[in-house]
Structure formats: C-alpha cells, structure tokens
C-alpha cells in the first residue's frame, strides 16, 4: 500500500507549501478583498471562518485532492454504514447513531441499533424528569440538590465541557459536580460541600473496572453508607456501563443502570447516556436540542462536497498547519 506521504496529491501539496512559505497573511487579505467570503462557510447559526489560515485557492484545491486520493468520502460512508472502521479494536465507530433523529436504521453486524438508542434516550428522559421534578428522592426522603459525576477521560471531559459551554442554559435546583482525579483530594474536597441525604452519584465506566473511577466510586459509597447505611446505595447511585454484573454487585438498582455500547468510543460518548450530567444540568429538552444540532452537522458531513464541508475543511486545515 502506498504511504499517504508518497501520493501525488501529497507531493504536490508539499511543493506548494514550500513555494508559499514566506507569504504573509496580511498580504493575502490585501490582494483578495473577498477573502473572507471565499474562505468561510455557514450552516444554520454556525459560521466557520478559515480565512485566517495561510492558504490560497490553490491550497484548498490541493487539500481537497488529497482528501479524495485518501478516499475520505468512502471512509465516511463506511462509518455511517456501521462498518468496523476502528481497525485497532475491530469495532464500528457509530456515535452518529446516538444523534440520529430520523427513522433510518443504522446497522452493527446486521442489527439495527436504533431501538437500543431510543430506549436509552427514553430512560434518560424519565430519569431527568424524576430527579428534577423531585419525584426521585434520597434514602431519607429528601429531594436531590446535588449530583456528582465520577468518571475519567471521555466519561468526564465531554460532559464537563458541554456543561460549562452551556452555562447560560443551566437550570436552578440541582448543582453539578465532576470528580475525575485519582488523587483523593478531588473527591474529599467535593464531598465536604455536600449533604449525603441530598446527593446523587453518577458512575460512568464502560467496563466498571476503570481504576481511577472505581477508587472514587468506592470513596463516595463509603461516604454514603457511613451516614445512611448500606441500603442507601440503591437510591443514591446511578451507573452508565456495559458491565451489568459489576453494576449490580456494587449495589446499584437495575432501574438506575444506563447502557453504553462497544461501538461508542469514549471521546464521542457524551451523545449517549454518558451525557446524563448534561441533561440533568440543562434539562432534557436542551440535551435533545444538542442532539438535533449534532444530527444536522452529521447530515451536512454526509451531503456537502469536500469544498463546502465544515468537518472536512477543519480536518484539512489541521493537516495543512500541522503536517
């Protein structure tokens, strides 16, 4: 197989880069009064301005040639078709199914996964309404005032990032906390601010064996049981995991176990039940609006030609600036 660094498109791009390496961005703007219009794209309320990159129309043509020679469009189509494009783990990469807002089936190993996705979304919806509405209560009958998300990597960073980004949409009545550091100081300082009678914990781990996550989960469990007793675990803990047996062994009620699937990569998992902290923080309607926006971008990614395709343009700008 020919290396990408040996393809005609890459060689042409490298020669072009050397020719324009001393060009200044201010000169490019001075020479082309329509540069912003030429190198920007809009989709709904979103604007992508990539005119501040040191590129010319020829640069974009060569980058698009590179994408076509690398068969990026075919790989994209394979991803949406449920092919196992994650060759390292021999798995599909189907986070797009999590935000599929149509009736179109999405298949993994010949099985339509959309019923599973919709069931999980319905479970999230019911749980959020119950917690925010004060129907779900702690062991002593008090409403939850705080929840703590315990996870690491994609089980923490994605939800935490979105909750911060959507600060203007945060709803009153439930405070949000994230714990991810294996250093005990993180959870100890968090718990100092909380009341065990009114605190809910979300443990997010696909395997339910992640060392950092489970160390913090056990610390939280000791904090709850030390005050409220062992029987309180079922009301104060929620799990998002693939490992049903480990979740039950921890003491979590089956109704509070949310699924995650092997075809969802951690870094893209916020669109699944891993996004429960987002839904609890901003309301389920805003979480579903987030899914709607992601689906709109997925449709754009599928339908737009490379030259007008936001995700592809951003990826190509990354190659141009880094590689």
C-alpha positions as CSV (number, residue, x, y, z in Angstrom):
1,X,0.0,0.0,0.0
2,X,1.3,3.4,-0.9
3,X,2.0,5.7,2.0
4,X,0.0,8.9,2.1
5,X,3.3,10.8,2.1
6,X,4.2,9.3,-1.3
7,X,0.9,10.0,-3.1
8,X,0.8,12.5,-6.0
9,X,-1.6,14.8,-4.0
10,X,0.8,14.9,-1.0
11,X,3.8,15.6,-3.1
12,X,2.0,18.4,-5.0
13,X,0.8,19.9,-1.6
14,X,4.4,19.8,-0.2
15,X,5.8,21.6,-3.2
16,X,3.1,24.2,-3.0
17,X,3.8,24.8,0.7
18,X,7.5,25.4,0.0
19,X,6.6,28.0,-2.7
20,X,4.4,30.0,-0.4
21,X,6.2,29.6,2.9
22,X,7.2,33.3,3.0
23,X,3.8,34.8,2.2
24,X,2.3,36.9,5.0
25,X,-1.4,36.7,5.9
26,X,-1.9,40.5,5.7
27,X,-0.7,40.4,2.1
28,X,-3.2,37.7,1.2
29,X,-6.0,39.8,2.6
30,X,-4.8,42.9,0.8
31,X,-4.6,41.0,-2.5
32,X,-8.1,39.5,-2.2
33,X,-10.9,41.8,-0.9
34,X,-13.3,38.8,-1.0
35,X,-11.1,36.5,1.0
36,X,-13.5,36.2,4.0
37,X,-16.4,35.3,1.7
38,X,-14.1,32.9,-0.2
39,X,-12.9,31.0,2.9
40,X,-15.9,30.9,5.2
41,X,-18.9,28.6,5.4
42,X,-22.3,28.8,7.2
43,X,-24.7,26.2,8.5
44,X,-27.7,27.4,10.4
45,X,-26.4,29.7,13.1
46,X,-22.8,28.4,12.8
47,X,-20.1,30.3,10.9
48,X,-16.8,28.7,10.1
49,X,-14.2,31.3,9.2
50,X,-11.0,29.8,8.0
51,X,-9.7,32.8,6.1
52,X,-7.0,33.5,8.7
53,X,-5.1,30.4,7.7
54,X,-2.2,31.0,5.3
55,X,-3.9,29.4,2.3
56,X,-4.9,30.3,-1.3
57,X,-7.5,28.9,-3.6
58,X,-4.8,26.6,-4.9
59,X,-4.1,25.3,-1.4
60,X,-7.7,24.4,-1.0
61,X,-7.8,22.6,-4.3
62,X,-4.7,20.6,-3.4
63,X,-6.0,19.7,0.0
64,X,-9.3,18.5,-1.5
65,X,-7.4,16.5,-4.0
66,X,-5.5,14.9,-1.0
67,X,-8.8,14.0,0.7
68,X,-10.2,12.4,-2.5
69,X,-7.0,10.4,-3.1
70,X,-7.2,9.2,0.5
71,X,-10.8,8.2,-0.1
72,X,-12.1,10.1,2.8
73,X,-15.6,10.2,1.5
74,X,-15.7,6.4,1.2
75,X,-14.4,6.0,4.7
76,X,-17.0,8.4,6.0
77,X,-19.8,6.4,4.2
78,X,-18.4,3.2,5.7
79,X,-18.5,4.7,9.2
80,X,-22.2,5.7,8.8
81,X,-22.9,2.2,7.4
82,X,-21.6,0.6,10.6
83,X,-18.5,-0.9,9.1
84,X,-15.7,-1.7,11.6
85,X,-13.5,1.3,10.7
86,X,-11.9,1.2,14.1
87,X,-9.3,-1.3,13.0
88,X,-7.4,-1.2,16.2
89,X,-10.2,-2.8,18.2
90,X,-12.1,-4.2,15.2
91,X,-15.2,-2.2,16.1
92,X,-17.7,0.1,14.4
93,X,-17.4,3.8,15.3
94,X,-21.1,4.7,15.5
95,X,-21.5,7.7,17.8
96,X,-23.5,9.1,14.9
97,X,-26.3,6.6,15.7
98,X,-26.7,8.3,19.1
99,X,-27.8,11.5,17.5
100,X,-29.7,10.0,14.6
101,X,-33.1,11.9,14.8
102,X,-34.7,10.1,11.9
103,X,-36.3,6.7,11.4
104,X,-33.4,5.5,9.3
105,X,-32.0,2.2,10.6
106,X,-28.3,2.1,11.5
107,X,-26.8,-1.4,11.5
108,X,-24.0,-3.0,13.5
109,X,-23.3,-6.6,12.5
110,X,-26.6,-6.6,10.6
111,X,-28.6,-5.5,13.6
112,X,-30.4,-2.2,13.8
113,X,-29.2,-0.4,16.9
114,X,-31.7,2.5,16.8
115,X,-34.2,0.8,19.1
116,X,-31.5,0.4,21.7
117,X,-30.6,4.1,21.3
118,X,-34.2,5.3,21.6
119,X,-34.8,3.1,24.6
120,X,-31.8,4.6,26.4
121,X,-32.9,8.1,25.5
122,X,-36.4,7.4,26.9
123,X,-34.8,6.0,30.1
124,X,-32.7,9.2,30.4
125,X,-35.8,11.4,29.8
126,X,-37.8,9.7,32.5
127,X,-34.9,9.8,35.0
128,X,-34.2,13.5,34.4
129,X,-37.9,14.4,34.8
130,X,-38.0,12.3,38.0
131,X,-34.9,13.9,39.6
132,X,-35.5,17.5,38.6
133,X,-39.2,17.2,39.5
134,X,-38.4,15.9,42.9
135,X,-40.1,12.5,42.4
136,X,-36.8,10.6,42.8
137,X,-35.6,11.1,46.3
138,X,-32.7,10.0,48.5
139,X,-32.8,7.3,51.2
140,X,-34.3,9.7,53.8
141,X,-37.0,11.0,51.5
142,X,-35.3,14.3,50.7
143,X,-35.0,15.7,47.2
144,X,-31.6,15.7,45.5
145,X,-29.9,19.1,45.5
146,X,-26.5,18.0,44.1
147,X,-25.1,15.3,41.8
148,X,-21.6,14.2,41.3
149,X,-20.3,12.7,38.0
150,X,-17.5,10.2,38.6
151,X,-15.5,9.3,35.5
152,X,-12.3,9.8,33.6
153,X,-11.4,10.7,30.1
154,X,-14.4,10.7,27.8
155,X,-16.6,9.8,30.7
156,X,-15.7,13.2,32.3
157,X,-14.2,15.6,29.8
158,X,-17.1,15.6,27.3
159,X,-20.0,16.1,29.7
160,X,-17.9,18.6,31.8
161,X,-17.0,20.6,28.7
162,X,-20.6,20.8,27.5
163,X,-22.0,21.7,30.9
164,X,-19.5,24.6,31.0
165,X,-20.2,25.7,27.5
166,X,-24.0,25.7,28.1
167,X,-23.8,27.7,31.4
168,X,-26.4,30.1,30.1
169,X,-28.9,27.2,29.9
170,X,-28.2,25.8,33.4
171,X,-31.4,25.2,35.3
172,X,-31.8,26.0,39.0
173,X,-32.5,23.4,41.7
174,X,-29.7,20.9,41.1
175,X,-26.0,21.7,41.4
176,X,-23.4,19.9,39.2
177,X,-20.0,18.5,40.3
178,X,-17.4,16.5,38.4
179,X,-14.7,14.2,40.0
180,X,-12.1,12.6,37.9
181,X,-8.7,12.8,39.7
182,X,-7.4,9.7,41.3
183,X,-5.8,12.0,43.9
184,X,-8.3,11.7,46.9
185,X,-8.2,15.4,47.4
186,X,-10.5,15.9,44.5
187,X,-13.4,13.8,45.9
188,X,-12.7,14.7,49.5
189,X,-12.9,18.4,48.9
190,X,-16.1,17.9,46.8
191,X,-17.8,15.9,49.4
192,X,-17.1,18.5,52.1
193,X,-19.5,20.8,50.3
194,X,-22.3,18.2,50.1
195,X,-25.1,16.6,52.2
196,X,-25.2,12.8,51.8
197,X,-29.0,12.9,52.2
198,X,-29.4,15.0,49.1
199,X,-26.5,13.9,46.9
200,X,-26.8,11.7,43.8
201,X,-23.7,10.0,42.2
202,X,-23.3,9.0,38.6
203,X,-20.6,6.5,38.0
204,X,-19.5,6.3,34.3
205,X,-17.3,3.5,33.2
206,X,-17.9,1.3,30.2
207,X,-16.1,-1.7,31.9
208,X,-16.9,-0.6,35.5
209,X,-13.4,-1.5,36.4
210,X,-11.5,1.7,35.5
211,X,-9.1,2.1,38.4
212,X,-9.4,5.9,38.9
213,X,-13.2,5.9,38.5
214,X,-13.8,2.9,40.8
215,X,-11.5,4.3,43.5
216,X,-13.6,7.5,43.6
217,X,-16.8,5.5,43.4
218,X,-15.8,3.4,46.4
219,X,-14.9,6.6,48.4
220,X,-18.4,8.0,47.6
221,X,-20.0,4.7,48.5
222,X,-18.3,4.8,51.9
223,X,-19.4,8.4,52.5
224,X,-23.0,7.5,51.8
225,X,-23.1,4.2,53.7
226,X,-21.2,5.7,56.6
227,X,-24.1,8.1,57.2
228,X,-27.1,6.5,55.7
229,X,-26.3,2.7,55.8
230,X,-25.7,0.1,53.1
231,X,-29.3,0.1,51.9
232,X,-28.9,3.8,50.7
233,X,-26.7,2.8,47.8
234,X,-29.6,1.9,45.5
235,X,-31.2,5.3,45.8
236,X,-28.0,7.5,45.7
237,X,-26.0,5.9,42.8
238,X,-26.5,5.6,39.1
239,X,-24.3,3.7,36.7
240,X,-23.5,4.1,33.0
241,X,-21.7,0.9,32.0
242,X,-21.6,-2.2,29.8
243,X,-20.8,-4.4,32.7
244,X,-24.3,-5.3,34.2
245,X,-22.9,-7.8,36.7
246,X,-20.4,-5.4,38.2
247,X,-23.0,-2.7,38.5
248,X,-25.3,-4.9,40.4
249,X,-22.5,-6.1,42.6
250,X,-21.9,-2.5,43.6
251,X,-25.4,-2.3,44.8
252,X,-27.0,-0.1,42.1
253,X,-30.6,-0.6,41.3
254,X,-31.3,-2.1,37.9
255,X,-33.6,0.8,37.0
256,X,-30.6,3.2,37.6
257,X,-28.3,1.3,35.2
258,X,-28.0,3.1,31.8
259,X,-26.4,1.3,28.8
260,X,-23.3,2.1,26.8
261,X,-22.2,0.0,23.8
262,X,-18.8,-1.1,22.5
263,X,-19.4,0.8,19.2
264,X,-19.3,4.1,21.1
265,X,-15.8,5.5,21.6
266,X,-15.2,7.3,24.9
267,X,-14.3,10.6,23.3
268,X,-17.6,10.7,21.5
269,X,-19.8,9.2,24.3
270,X,-21.4,12.4,25.5
271,X,-24.2,11.8,23.0
272,X,-25.2,8.6,24.9
273,X,-26.3,8.2,28.4
274,X,-22.8,9.4,29.3
275,X,-24.4,12.8,28.6
276,X,-26.8,12.4,31.6
277,X,-25.0,15.1,33.5
278,X,-25.7,17.5,30.6
279,X,-29.4,16.6,30.7
280,X,-29.6,16.9,34.5
281,X,-27.8,20.3,34.4
282,X,-29.6,21.9,31.4
283,X,-32.8,20.0,31.2
284,X,-33.7,17.1,28.8
285,X,-35.1,19.5,26.2
286,X,-31.7,21.2,25.9
287,X,-29.9,17.8,25.7
288,X,-32.2,16.8,22.9
289,X,-31.6,20.1,21.1
290,X,-27.9,19.3,21.4
291,X,-28.6,16.0,19.6
292,X,-30.6,17.8,17.0
293,X,-27.7,20.1,16.3
294,X,-25.2,17.2,16.1
295,X,-27.6,15.4,13.7
296,X,-27.8,18.5,11.5
297,X,-24.0,18.5,11.3
298,X,-23.9,14.8,10.5
299,X,-26.3,15.4,7.6
300,X,-24.0,18.2,6.4
301,X,-21.0,16.0,6.7
302,X,-22.7,13.3,4.6
303,X,-24.2,15.6,1.9
304,X,-21.8,18.5,1.4
305,X,-19.0,18.2,-1.1
306,X,-15.5,18.4,0.4
307,X,-15.0,22.0,-0.7
308,X,-18.1,23.1,1.3
309,X,-17.9,20.5,4.1
310,X,-17.1,22.0,7.6
311,X,-15.7,18.9,9.3
312,X,-13.6,18.1,6.3
313,X,-12.3,21.6,5.8
314,X,-11.4,21.7,9.5
315,X,-9.5,18.4,9.2
316,X,-7.7,19.6,6.1
317,X,-6.7,22.8,7.8
318,X,-5.3,20.7,10.6
319,X,-3.2,18.7,8.1
320,X,-2.0,21.9,6.4
321,X,-1.0,23.6,9.6
322,X,0.5,20.6,11.5
323,X,1.7,18.1,8.9
